Amino acid sequence: MNEAHGVWSRLAGIWSFQIFSVDGEPITIGKLLIGIVLLIIGFMLSKRASFTIRHRLLTKLDLEESLRATWQTFLFYIIYALVVLFVLQLLHIPITIFAVVGGALAIGIGFGSQNIVSNFISGLIVMVERPMRVGDLVEIETFLGVVEVIGTRSTIIRTLENKQVIVPNSKFLDNSFTNWTLSDLVISGTIEVGVAYGSDVKKVSQLLIDVASSHKMVMKSPQPTVVFTKFGESSLDFELVYWLRIDLDYGIRRIGSEMRYQILEALNQNQISVPYPHREIIFRAPAGMAQAPI
């Protein structure tokens, strides 16, 4: 019995062991452990609450999906901040403890967490300024894809090859990137076509326009246009320019591929050839050198 009492006494001593004090209020191991447990539970509840508000309340408002996602993130931070204050009040921990935490954070920043803080702040700026939104088609560095998640540290982009790329948020502020759908979902496409010299160029132009106009994904306004770009070394070069509304389920590359099949078929049906690149090489023997017999 005395041994069990001794064990409990030692555990009680550890539980009430003072780590430090803030404004005269002792911060013990017990308080610290309880605070950590409550903060973890509060984190999960805050996530759940913000998710529920988004899907039960914000969906009833006339808001874009990307704006609802942004509001969900802000609501999470607000709710969790209230949870933190509640836990501090419940455990009688002074708010001035943030000065201690802030000092430790400053030391951490000095030892290599600059990128974490930079990406966190960049994420907040991206959510407020909204140079891109969830669902936008963006191109950054060598990646082209759809924005799936804008997080506090990084953004997840799903490429057209169905790969998920995680990009640090600071990349979107420090570097230039292209948002294909910032103002609307309309983009232009270009197909380059070369035909043999001697072809009827007006007929070629009309065939290209007919092919583009007949495709179900190409917009009628603005109308497709053909540009006679140059007299190439082996061909007369044209560019077919068309406009379409992005449909990622249908596929941007699929549209270009289908139109190339149709263009080649239309040219073949009208006896218009697509030439192979060729070179004509002439060898001349230097003066005074005897020509080898053939």
C-alpha positions as CSV (number, residue, x, y, z in Angstrom):
1,M,0.0,0.0,0.0
2,N,2.8,2.3,0.9
3,E,4.6,1.4,-2.4
4,A,1.5,2.3,-4.4
5,H,1.1,5.5,-2.5
6,G,4.7,6.3,-3.3
7,V,4.2,5.7,-7.0
8,W,1.1,8.0,-7.1
9,S,3.0,10.6,-5.2
10,R,5.9,10.6,-7.7
11,L,3.4,10.8,-10.6
12,A,1.6,13.6,-8.9
13,G,4.9,15.4,-8.5
14,I,5.7,15.0,-12.1
15,W,2.2,16.1,-13.1
16,S,2.5,19.3,-11.1
17,F,6.1,19.9,-12.0
18,Q,6.5,23.6,-13.0
19,I,8.3,24.1,-16.3
20,F,8.1,27.9,-16.3
21,S,5.8,30.6,-15.3
22,V,4.1,33.5,-17.1
23,D,2.9,36.5,-15.2
24,G,3.2,34.5,-12.0
25,E,1.0,31.7,-13.3
26,P,2.9,28.4,-13.2
27,I,2.9,26.3,-16.4
28,T,3.1,22.7,-15.3
29,I,3.6,19.4,-17.2
30,G,-0.1,18.6,-16.4
31,K,-1.4,21.8,-17.9
32,L,0.9,21.4,-20.9
33,L,-0.4,17.8,-21.6
34,I,-4.0,18.8,-21.1
35,G,-3.6,21.8,-23.3
36,I,-2.0,19.7,-26.1
37,V,-4.8,17.1,-26.0
38,L,-7.5,19.9,-26.0
39,L,-5.8,21.7,-28.9
40,I,-5.7,18.5,-31.0
41,I,-9.4,17.8,-30.3
42,G,-10.1,21.5,-31.1
43,F,-8.2,21.2,-34.4
44,M,-10.3,18.3,-35.5
45,L,-13.5,19.9,-34.4
46,S,-12.6,23.2,-36.2
47,K,-11.9,21.3,-39.4
48,R,-15.2,19.5,-39.1
49,A,-17.1,22.7,-38.3
50,S,-15.7,24.7,-41.2
51,F,-16.4,21.8,-43.5
52,T,-20.0,21.6,-42.3
53,I,-20.6,25.3,-42.7
54,R,-19.2,25.2,-46.2
55,H,-21.4,22.3,-47.4
56,R,-24.6,23.2,-45.5
57,L,-24.6,27.0,-45.5
58,L,-22.3,28.4,-48.1
59,T,-23.6,26.1,-50.8
60,K,-27.0,27.8,-50.5
61,L,-25.4,31.2,-51.3
62,D,-24.6,32.3,-54.8
63,L,-20.8,31.9,-54.5
64,E,-18.2,30.3,-56.7
65,E,-16.8,27.0,-55.5
66,S,-13.3,28.5,-55.2
67,L,-14.7,31.3,-53.0
68,R,-16.5,28.8,-50.8
69,A,-13.2,26.9,-50.4
70,T,-11.5,30.2,-49.4
71,W,-14.2,31.0,-46.8
72,Q,-13.9,27.5,-45.4
73,T,-10.2,28.1,-44.8
74,F,-10.7,31.4,-43.1
75,L,-13.5,30.0,-41.0
76,F,-11.2,27.2,-39.8
77,Y,-8.6,29.7,-38.6
78,I,-11.2,31.8,-36.8
79,I,-12.8,28.9,-35.1
80,Y,-9.5,27.4,-34.1
81,A,-8.3,30.7,-32.8
82,L,-11.4,30.8,-30.5
83,V,-10.6,27.3,-29.4
84,V,-7.0,28.2,-28.5
85,L,-8.3,31.2,-26.4
86,F,-10.9,29.0,-24.8
87,V,-8.2,26.4,-23.8
88,L,-5.9,29.1,-22.4
89,Q,-8.8,30.5,-20.3
90,L,-9.9,27.0,-19.2
91,L,-6.4,26.2,-17.9
92,H,-5.8,29.6,-16.5
93,I,-2.8,30.2,-18.8
94,P,-2.2,33.9,-19.5
95,I,-2.4,35.1,-23.1
96,T,1.0,36.6,-22.6
97,I,2.4,33.1,-23.2
98,F,2.2,34.1,-26.9
99,A,5.1,36.3,-26.2
100,V,7.2,33.3,-25.1
101,V,5.9,31.3,-28.1
102,G,6.6,34.2,-30.4
103,G,10.2,34.4,-29.1
104,A,10.6,30.7,-29.8
105,L,9.1,31.1,-33.2
106,A,11.5,34.0,-34.0
107,I,14.4,31.7,-33.1
108,G,13.0,29.0,-35.2
109,I,12.7,31.3,-38.2
110,G,16.3,32.3,-37.7
111,F,17.3,28.6,-37.9
112,G,15.6,27.8,-41.2
113,S,11.9,28.0,-41.1
114,Q,11.8,31.1,-43.3
115,N,10.3,29.1,-46.2
116,I,7.5,27.7,-44.0
117,V,6.5,31.2,-42.9
118,S,6.9,32.6,-46.4
119,N,4.7,29.9,-47.9
120,F,2.1,30.4,-45.2
121,I,1.9,34.1,-45.7
122,S,1.9,33.6,-49.5
123,G,-1.1,31.2,-49.1
124,L,-3.1,33.8,-47.3
125,I,-2.3,36.4,-49.9
126,V,-3.3,34.0,-52.7
127,M,-6.6,33.4,-50.9
128,V,-7.3,37.1,-50.5
129,E,-6.2,38.4,-53.9
130,R,-7.3,35.3,-55.7
131,P,-5.0,35.4,-58.8
132,M,-6.1,31.8,-59.1
133,R,-9.0,29.8,-57.7
134,V,-9.9,26.2,-57.2
135,G,-10.8,24.8,-60.6
136,D,-8.7,27.2,-62.6
137,L,-6.4,25.9,-65.3
138,V,-2.9,27.3,-64.6
139,E,0.5,26.9,-66.1
140,I,3.6,27.4,-63.9
141,E,7.1,26.4,-64.8
142,T,6.6,23.1,-66.8
143,F,3.3,22.2,-65.3
144,L,-0.2,22.7,-66.8
145,G,-3.2,21.6,-64.8
146,V,-6.2,22.3,-62.7
147,V,-6.0,23.8,-59.2
148,E,-7.5,21.3,-56.8
149,V,-6.5,22.6,-53.3
150,I,-5.1,25.9,-52.2
151,G,-3.6,25.2,-48.8
152,T,-1.8,27.3,-46.3
153,R,1.6,26.0,-47.3
154,S,1.2,24.6,-50.8
155,T,-1.2,24.3,-53.7
156,I,-2.1,21.0,-55.3
157,I,-2.4,21.0,-59.1
158,R,-3.7,18.0,-61.1
159,T,-2.0,18.0,-64.5
160,L,-3.6,16.9,-67.8
161,E,-1.7,13.6,-67.4
162,N,-3.6,13.1,-64.1
163,K,-0.6,13.7,-61.9
164,Q,-0.8,15.7,-58.7
165,V,1.9,18.3,-58.4
166,I,2.4,20.1,-55.0
167,V,3.7,23.6,-55.6
168,P,4.8,25.9,-52.6
169,N,2.6,29.0,-52.4
170,S,5.6,31.3,-52.6
171,K,6.1,30.2,-56.2
172,F,2.9,32.0,-57.2
173,L,4.1,35.3,-55.8
174,D,7.8,35.1,-56.6
175,N,7.4,33.9,-60.2
176,S,5.2,34.5,-63.2
177,F,2.5,32.0,-64.0
178,T,-0.4,31.8,-66.5
179,N,-4.0,31.4,-65.4
180,W,-5.8,30.3,-68.5
181,T,-9.2,30.8,-66.8
182,L,-8.8,33.9,-64.6
183,S,-11.6,36.0,-66.3
184,D,-13.4,33.3,-68.3
185,L,-13.2,29.7,-69.6
186,V,-12.6,30.7,-73.2
187,I,-9.1,30.0,-74.7
188,S,-7.7,29.9,-78.2
189,G,-6.1,26.9,-80.0
190,T,-3.7,26.9,-82.9
191,I,-3.0,24.1,-85.5
192,E,-0.1,24.6,-87.9
193,V,-0.5,23.0,-91.4
194,G,1.9,22.9,-94.3
195,V,0.9,22.1,-97.9
196,A,2.8,21.5,-101.0
197,Y,3.8,24.4,-103.3
198,G,1.3,24.8,-106.2
199,S,-1.7,24.0,-103.9
200,D,-4.8,26.2,-104.1
201,V,-4.2,28.4,-101.0
202,K,-7.7,29.8,-100.9
203,K,-9.1,26.2,-101.0
204,V,-6.8,25.2,-98.3
205,S,-8.0,28.1,-96.1
206,Q,-11.6,27.2,-96.7
207,L,-11.0,23.6,-95.9
208,L,-9.3,24.5,-92.6
209,I,-12.2,26.8,-91.6
210,D,-14.8,24.2,-92.5
211,V,-13.1,21.5,-90.4
212,A,-12.9,23.9,-87.4
213,S,-16.4,25.1,-87.8
214,S,-17.8,21.6,-87.9
215,H,-16.2,20.5,-84.6
216,K,-18.7,20.5,-81.8
217,M,-16.3,22.0,-79.2
218,V,-15.2,25.0,-81.3
219,M,-17.1,28.2,-80.7
220,K,-19.0,29.9,-83.5
221,S,-18.1,33.3,-82.2
222,P,-15.4,34.4,-82.5
223,Q,-15.2,32.5,-85.8
224,P,-12.2,30.3,-86.7
225,T,-9.6,32.1,-88.8
226,V,-6.7,31.0,-91.0
227,V,-3.4,32.9,-91.3
228,F,-1.0,32.3,-94.2
229,T,2.1,32.5,-92.1
230,K,5.1,32.1,-94.5
231,F,6.6,30.5,-97.6
232,G,8.5,27.6,-96.0
233,E,11.4,25.7,-97.3
234,S,9.3,22.7,-98.3
235,S,5.7,23.9,-97.8
236,L,3.3,26.8,-97.7
237,D,2.6,27.3,-94.0
238,F,-0.8,28.1,-92.5
239,E,-2.1,28.5,-89.0
240,L,-5.7,27.6,-88.0
241,V,-6.8,29.7,-85.0
242,Y,-10.0,28.7,-83.2
243,W,-11.7,29.4,-79.9
244,L,-13.2,27.0,-77.4
245,R,-14.7,26.9,-74.0
246,I,-12.5,24.7,-71.7
247,D,-14.0,21.4,-70.9
248,L,-11.5,19.3,-69.0
249,D,-13.7,16.2,-69.1
250,Y,-13.5,16.3,-72.9
251,G,-9.8,17.1,-73.0
252,I,-8.0,20.0,-74.7
253,R,-5.5,17.7,-76.5
254,R,-8.3,15.5,-77.7
255,I,-9.8,18.4,-79.6
256,G,-6.6,19.2,-81.4
257,S,-6.0,15.6,-82.2
258,E,-9.5,15.1,-83.7
259,M,-9.2,18.2,-85.8
260,R,-5.8,17.1,-87.2
261,Y,-7.4,13.8,-88.3
262,Q,-10.2,15.7,-90.0
263,I,-7.8,18.2,-91.7
264,L,-5.6,15.4,-93.1
265,E,-8.7,13.6,-94.4
266,A,-10.0,16.8,-96.0
267,L,-6.7,17.5,-97.7
268,N,-6.4,14.0,-99.0
269,Q,-10.0,14.1,-100.4
270,N,-9.1,17.3,-102.3
271,Q,-5.7,15.9,-103.6
272,I,-3.8,18.5,-101.6
273,S,-0.5,16.9,-100.3
274,V,1.4,17.6,-97.1
275,P,5.0,17.5,-98.2
276,Y,7.9,15.9,-96.4
277,P,10.8,18.2,-95.5
278,H,13.6,17.8,-98.1
279,R,17.0,19.1,-98.8
280,E,18.9,19.3,-102.1
281,I,22.6,18.8,-101.7
282,I,25.1,19.5,-104.5
283,F,28.7,18.4,-104.3
284,R,31.2,20.4,-106.3
285,A,34.8,19.3,-106.7
286,P,37.4,21.9,-105.8
287,A,39.3,23.5,-108.8
288,G,42.2,21.3,-109.9
289,M,40.9,18.1,-108.3
290,A,40.5,15.3,-110.7
291,Q,36.9,14.0,-110.7
292,A,36.7,10.3,-109.7
293,P,35.3,8.0,-112.4
294,I,31.8,6.9,-111.9
